[in-house]
Amino acid sequence: MNFLQLTQQRYSCRGYQDKPVETEKLNYIMECVRMAPSAVNRQPWRFRIVTDPAARAHLQQCYDREWFATAPLYILATILHGEEWVRGDGKPHGNIDIAISVEHLCLAAAEQGLGTCWVCNFDAALCAQLFALPADEEPAAIIPIGYPAAEATPKRRKPLEEICWG
């Protein structure tokens, strides 16, 4: 599959089969995440793989959606603000860096036949509290991962002429 096909295969999956993700696939995905670029190669991120029932329940408290609970595992992506690069004008790049690495995660998962969804609309303060995160570690996204359920389908993408100009 070429890169365009891979990007067309990836979508925000909101429903998962009751089937575990193989360890080999998860390891492959996380190796792809590890290779993501970051500003000044700081790699200011941490990824918690969440399969334990108690930890899963914590994340489900932070984002209470029926479809979300169907995922067999979650990855909690956090920004380490003490490690992020800050541009000369004061702009920190942790949000950009975590976005690049999470998209590596989503594309690698799609390549492996798995579905993912960026979840950013969650209670980040509660998440930090429940996982006892240090003050400089910010929960940025929760990514559910699993085999897509039959009813999980991609949404329409805007045509190219609506997003490009110049």
C-alpha positions in Angstrom: 0.0 0.0 0.0 1.3 3.5 -0.8 1.2 6.4 1.6 -2.0 7.9 0.0 -3.8 4.6 0.4 -2.7 4.4 4.0 -4.0 7.9 4.7 -7.3 7.0 3.0 -7.5 3.9 5.2 -7.1 5.8 8.5 -10.2 7.4 10.0 -11.6 8.2 13.4 -13.0 4.8 14.4 -15.8 5.0 16.9 -16.6 1.3 17.5 -14.5 -1.7 18.1 -14.7 -5.5 18.0 -14.3 -7.5 21.2 -10.9 -8.8 20.1 -7.6 -8.1 21.7 -4.7 -6.3 19.8 -1.8 -8.6 19.3 1.4 -7.7 21.2 3.5 -7.8 18.0 1.2 -5.2 16.4 1.3 -3.0 19.4 5.1 -3.2 19.6 5.3 -2.3 15.9 3.0 0.7 16.4 5.0 2.0 19.3 8.2 1.6 17.4 6.7 3.8 14.7 5.8 6.3 17.4 9.3 6.3 18.8 10.6 7.3 15.4 8.4 10.4 15.1 10.3 13.7 14.7 10.1 16.4 17.3 11.5 19.9 17.7 15.3 19.7 18.4 14.7 16.0 18.9 13.5 16.6 22.5 10.8 13.8 22.3 8.8 15.5 25.1 6.2 12.8 25.4 5.2 9.7 27.2 2.7 7.0 26.1 0.9 4.9 28.6 -0.5 1.7 27.2 -3.7 1.1 29.2 -5.2 -2.4 29.3 -5.7 -2.9 33.1 -9.4 -2.8 34.0 -8.9 -0.2 36.8 -6.9 2.1 34.6 -9.4 1.7 31.7 -12.1 2.7 34.1 -10.1 5.8 35.0 -10.0 6.8 31.3 -13.7 6.0 30.8 -14.4 8.5 33.7 -12.5 11.1 31.8 -14.4 10.5 28.6 -17.7 8.8 29.2 -18.9 7.6 25.7 -20.4 4.3 25.0 -18.3 3.7 21.8 -15.1 4.6 23.7 -15.7 1.7 26.2 -15.7 -0.8 23.3 -11.9 -0.4 22.6 -9.7 -3.2 23.9 -6.9 -0.8 24.8 -6.1 2.8 25.1 -2.9 4.8 24.8 -2.7 8.0 26.9 -0.4 10.5 25.2 1.1 13.1 27.5 3.4 16.1 26.9 6.4 16.6 29.2 6.5 20.4 29.4 9.8 20.4 31.1 11.4 18.7 28.1 9.7 20.5 25.2 11.6 22.9 23.0 10.6 26.5 23.2 11.0 28.8 20.2 12.9 32.1 20.7 9.6 34.1 20.9 8.3 31.9 23.7 6.1 29.4 21.7 6.4 25.9 23.2 6.3 23.0 20.7 5.1 20.2 22.9 1.6 20.3 21.3 3.1 20.1 17.8 5.4 17.3 18.8 2.7 15.2 20.4 0.5 15.7 17.4 3.1 14.3 15.0 3.8 11.3 17.2 0.1 10.5 17.7 -0.5 10.6 14.0 2.5 8.2 13.5 0.6 6.0 16.0 -2.7 6.3 14.0 -1.1 5.6 10.7 0.9 2.6 11.9 -2.3 1.2 13.5 -4.2 1.6 10.2 -1.4 -0.2 8.4 -1.8 -3.1 10.8 -5.6 -3.2 10.2 -6.5 -1.5 13.4 -8.8 1.5 14.1 -8.0 4.5 16.2 -9.5 7.8 17.2 -7.9 11.0 18.5 -9.8 11.8 21.7 -9.0 15.3 22.9 -12.4 16.3 24.4 -11.8 14.6 27.7 -11.4 15.9 31.3 -7.6 16.4 31.3 -7.5 17.6 34.9 -9.3 14.5 36.1 -7.0 12.3 34.0 -3.9 13.9 35.5 -5.3 13.4 39.0 -6.4 9.8 38.4 -3.0 8.9 37.0 -1.1 10.9 39.5 0.8 12.8 36.8 3.5 15.3 37.8 2.6 19.0 37.4 4.7 19.3 34.2 3.1 16.3 32.5 -0.1 17.2 30.6 -2.5 14.6 29.2 -2.9 15.6 25.5 -4.9 12.8 23.9 -6.4 9.4 24.5 -6.2 7.0 21.6 -8.5 4.0 21.7 -7.1 1.1 19.5 -8.7 -2.0 18.3 -10.2 -3.9 15.3 -13.0 -1.7 13.9 -16.6 -2.8 14.4 -18.7 -3.2 11.2 -20.7 -0.1 12.0 -17.6 2.1 12.4 -17.2 3.9 9.1 -15.2 6.9 7.9 -16.7 10.4 7.7 -16.7 12.4 4.4 -13.5 14.4 3.8 -13.7 17.8 2.2 -12.7 18.0 -1.5 -9.2 19.3 -2.3 -10.5 22.5 -3.8 -12.1 23.4 -0.4 -8.8 23.2 1.5 -6.2 24.4 -1.0 -5.7 27.9 -2.3 -3.0 30.0 -3.9 
